[in-house]
């Protein structure tokens, strides 16, 4: 088993964990997904798979944006408590 194969399994596990955390509305889904996206980018770069690399960069962007939105929403909600 190569390091990239192991990295793929870790990325898969993190991706699924991110989905579960998101379904439970736990903010830690975003950092988990961000780490997963970075792992997938590394794996797909090694595989020289440009469409997947682009896709994972898009996911990374939206996960960073999601983290930003959730963080700001939580800050705004605390102002009214």
Secondary structure, DSSP 8 states (H G I E B T S, - for coil): --HHHHHHHHHHHHHHHHHHHHHTT-THHHHHHHHHHHHHHHHHHHTT-HHHHHHHHHHHHHHHHHHHHHHHHHHHHHHT-
